[in-house]
Amino acid sequence: DDYCVFVYCVWRLEQKKKILSGWNESCDAKTGNLTLQTRALKNEIVKDVILTDFFDLKILFNSGKVLNVFCDVTAEYEPQSYDMNWCVCDIRNNICYSVNRSSVIVTDKYSGN
């Protein structure tokens, strides 16, 4: 693997004009729609990544699927212990980029977690 993505905030997976799954759906290991739809991304190829002015992510896949990640962990978010919206790691170059609750991009080393 070259990259990995960790999402701690609200997200929605879409294809064309259809919502395939979202952050608040069932994650039952065998039958949950969230589980089934995210597992289906395993062999997808990322075509493009768009970062908005508010640090939301839009990850476009060759299949036409789009993962929209919305930074909702803000300065006033409860509980205060939540500090990260998402994290994208470049495994080969041992670096990760994340957006914290203050809407600041933070860099760190990839720890393999």
N, C-alpha and C positions, 0 to 999 in steps of 0.2 A: 504494500500500500504506500502511496506517495503522500496522501493527505487524509486527514480525518476532521470531522466536524462534530462539535458538541453543542447542543441547543438547550438552553435553560429557560427560554422565554416562549411566548406564544408563536405558533407556526401553523401553516396550512400547506398541504400538498395538493396541487391542481394539475389538470391536463385539459387543454383547450378551455371549454367553458364549464368544466365539471370539477367539483371539489372531491378529491379522492379520500382525504383524511385530514384530521386536525389534531392539535395537541391534547384536546380534552376527550378523545374517544377511548373506547375500551382497548386496553393493552394486554388482554388475556393472551398468554403465550401461544395458544393454538388457534384461537378463533377470533381474536380481537382485530378489528379493522385497522387500527393504528399499527399493530404488529405486522399484519399481512402487507399493508401498503409500504411501510418502511423497509421491510425485508426485501420487497420487490425492487428496491433501489440499489441493492447490493452490486449488481453488475452493470449499472447505468454508467454512462460516461458524461462527465460535466462538460457542457458546451461553453458556458459563460457564467460569470459571477458578477452581479451588479450590487454595488454598495450605495445606498441612498444618503441624502444629506443628514438623515437622522440615524444612520448606521444600521438600518434594516438591511437584510440580505435577500437577494433574489438569486437562487441557484437554478440555472436552466440546464436541463439534460437533453441529450440527443434524441430521446424518445418523444420529446415535447412536454414532458412533465416539468413542473416548476415548483420548487420549494421556496415559499415566502416565509421569512423569519422576521418577526416584528419585535423590536426592542421595547419591552414593556417593564423591564426592571429599571426603574428610574430612581432618582434621589430620594423620593418619598415612599418608595415601595416597601411594604411590610411583608415578611419580617426583614429587619435591617441586615440580617446575616446573609441575605441573598445579595451577591455583588456582581454577578456576571449575566449577560444576556446570551452570548454565544461565543464560541472559540473555534477558530480554524487553525489547524496545525499542519505545517510542512514538515513531515517526518524526516525526510532525507536531509534537510538543512537544519533540523533540530530547532525550529522556531514556531511559536504560536502567537496568534493575534486574537485578542478578545476585546469586547466592549463592556465596560463596567457600568455601574449604576449612575455614574456621573457623565455618561456619554463620552468617555475617553477611551481611545484605543490603547490597549496595554500589550506589550510584547514580553514574552517569557520563553524559556527553553521547553521543548517537548519532553515530557517525562515518561511517556508511554502508558499513561493511565487510561 
